[in-house]
Amino acid sequence: MSLTLFASILALLINQSFACDCGQAIDYIVMDRSKGLLTRFPWYVVIENKSQKPCGASLIDDQHVAVAAHCLSGSNEASLRARLNDNSTKSISSVWIDERYNNKTGAYDFAVLTLASPVGSQFKPICLRDSTRVPTPPIHLVSPKADKNVEGFPYNYLYNHPGSKCPSPATQTHLCIMNPTKVDNTCSEGPYMGYESNARFYLTGVTSRCFSTEMPDLFTDVSLYKKQIRELAPKGCWKDTWDWSR
């Protein structure tokens, strides 16, 4: 191999590794809606469903959205719309649901939607990780209620401590997470995100099951879907947590 060809391949690999931009929140006060945005997270999407309540979801590249499968149960492309962070909407061209999804236990509760067209450059996807290391601190984003979004504060959700029992119907596909500030059994639909030391948010899970106070909630572990996400969303931003590039 010639030196020139080797240098070109190396440059291409480096550019691919650092070209994507993801997981950076918009710098504005969370409760300030003066910019007309749903949230400070440019990857946040609300999936509106004619037959079910809306669910929070995440852009994983410019045309694909990660969401819980139970949010789509009994629906097709025509009955779904994606409301982007600027309140504009897009139709859905295709739906992928894990064929192993069990609506009784919540096992494999994961899906990917393809938007009818790519989003604009003002939207950035959430970061994706190869590592299975638990990111901290976590943040949980809640789907809209009365046209408002509520953002969980850091450390509200904690991974269940070793030795404690996850509530039925927890499965091997779930993350079992305790919210010590919970006051009822409402289910907060939306992405479960980790904030890393490089000031980026990473997709960790999607809401699967919620329970009463003093019991952990269940989130589908997104790390189980690395292969499928790479295939379905080829432009996803897989960024190492040590990567501080901008």
N, C-alpha and C positions, 0 to 999 in steps of 0.2 A: 504494500500500500504506500502510495506516495505521501510525502509530508504534507503537501497541500490538501489532499483528500482527507487525511487524518485530522488536520486542523479544522476543516469544514464540518466534519462529523462531530467533533468535540464542541465546536461553537453551537451547532444545532441542538445538541443535547443540553448544553448549558442554558440556551435560550428557552427550550421547552420547560426546563426545570424552574425557571424564574420568571417566565413571561406572564403567568396567570396571576390575577389579583383577586383576593377573596377575603371574606370574613372581617372586614373593617367597618365598624359602625359609623354612622353619620354623626358628626359632632354637633349635637344640639340637645337641649334639655328634653328628657323623655316625655314629660307631660305637656310640652309646648308643641301644639299642632299648627303653628303659624305657617309652616311650610307645606301644609296639606298632605303630610305623609302618614301612612298607617303607623309606622314605628321608626325608630332610628336604625333599623336593620334593613339594608337595601335588598337583601335576599328573601325577605319575608313575603309570603304569598298566602292569601286566604282562598281556599278552595270552596266555592259556592256550589251547593248541591241542591237541586230541586226537591229531592226526596229526603234529605237529611239536614241536620244543622251544619254550619260551616266549620271547616277545620283549618288550623294553621299548618303551613308547609314551608319548604325551603327550596330556593333555586339552587341546583347543584351544577348547572352550567347555564348557558344563555337560552336553552330551550327545554330544560327538563327540571321537574319538581319532585322532591321526595316527600312522601306523605304516608300516613297509616292506611293500611288496606281497609280497615273497617269504616273509614270515612267514605269509601266508594262503593260499599256493598249495595248491590242491586242497581247500580248506576251505569250509564254508558257515556260516551264522549259528548253526546248532544245535551245531556242533562248537567254537565259540569262547566264551570267557568273559573278562571284563575284571576283573582283581583290582586294586582301588583301593588308595590309599596306606595306608588303615587296615585292609587285609586283607579287607574285605568284597568281594563279587563282584557283577557285573551281567551279565546276558545281552546278546547283541548282536541288534539288530533288523534291521540292514541293513549291507551291505558295499559300498563303492565302491573299485574298483581301476582305476588308469589303464589304459585299454584298449591303450595303446601299450607296456605293460610287457613286457620281453623277459627271460625267465628265464635265457637263456644269457649275455647281456652285462650284465644288471642295469640296462639303460636304463629310465628312467621307473619306478623301483622305489619307488612311493608309493601309499598307500591311506588311506582314511578310514573308520572304523567309527562307526556310530550305536548308542549304547546304548539299551536298551529303555526306560529312563526317565532323567530328569536326575539328576545327582549332587547331594548336599547342599551347603549354603553353606560347609561346612568345607573343601571342595576348591576350589582356584583354578586356572584354566588357565595354561599358559605363555603369555608374551607373543608376539605376532606383529608382524612389521615390514614396512613398505612398502619401506624402503630396502634396496638390495642390498649396502650396505657391510659388509665383513667385521667381525663383532664380536670383541672380545678382552677378557679372555682366554677361550679356549674351555674347556668341560668336557664330558667324555663320560661318560654314565651307562650302566652295564653291567646287563644283565638278570640275574635271580637265578640263583645257582648254590648248590645245597644249601640252599635257602631263605634265602640271604643276598644282599644287593645290595652291589656294590662301586662306589664313586664315584671316577672319575678326578680327579686333582688338577689345578688350573689350570696351564696351559702344558704339560701332557703331550702334547696334540695341537696340532700347528702346521700351518698351511696350507703346502702344498708350495711351495717357493721358485720364483720365475720361472725358466723355462728347463729345469727338471728334468722328467723324463719320468714320466707316470703309468703304472702297470702296466696291461697288458691284463687285463680288457676294459673299461677306463675309457671312458666316453662323455661327450658334452656335457652330460648331465644330472647328472653326478657332481661333487662336491667331492673333491679329491685331498688327503688329509691325512696327515701323517707323525707317528708317535708314536715319539720317540727313546728311550723307556724300554721299548719292547715286547720281550718275551723269547720269544714263540712266535707261531704263526699262528692262534691262537684268535680267533674272531669275537665281538666284544663287541656284542651286539644292544642297541639302545636309541637314544634321541634324542641328537642332537649339539646342545649348547646353548652360547650365548654369554652372558657376564655383562657387562652394560653399566654405564656410569658412574652411572646412576640406580638402581643396586642391584637390578636386575631381570634375570631370565633370559629369553632370546629363543630360539625354536626356529629352528635354522639348517639342520639336516639330519637324516636318519634313516639308520641303518647299512644299507649295501647289500652291500659286499664287503670281506673282510679278507684280508691277505696275510702273508707271512713277515716276519721282522725285516728292517730296513733298506729296507723298501718301504712306500709310503703306502697307507692304507686308503681305501676309496671310500664316500662318503655322498651320498645323493640330495639335491640342492639344493632346499630347500623354497621358496625365493624364486620358483621356476618355477611354483608352484601357488597363487599369491595369488588368482587369479580363482576357481579351483575351491574353495579353502578358504572364501572369502567366500560362495559359493553353498551349500556343504554345511554349513558351520558359521556361520550368520548372527550368532551372538552372540559370535564370537571377539573377543579383545581386541587391537586394532591400536593399539599405543601407541608414540608417538615416544620416542626415547631421551632427549630433553631433558625429558620429562614426569616431574617428581618428585612429582606429586600422589599422595596416599594415600587 
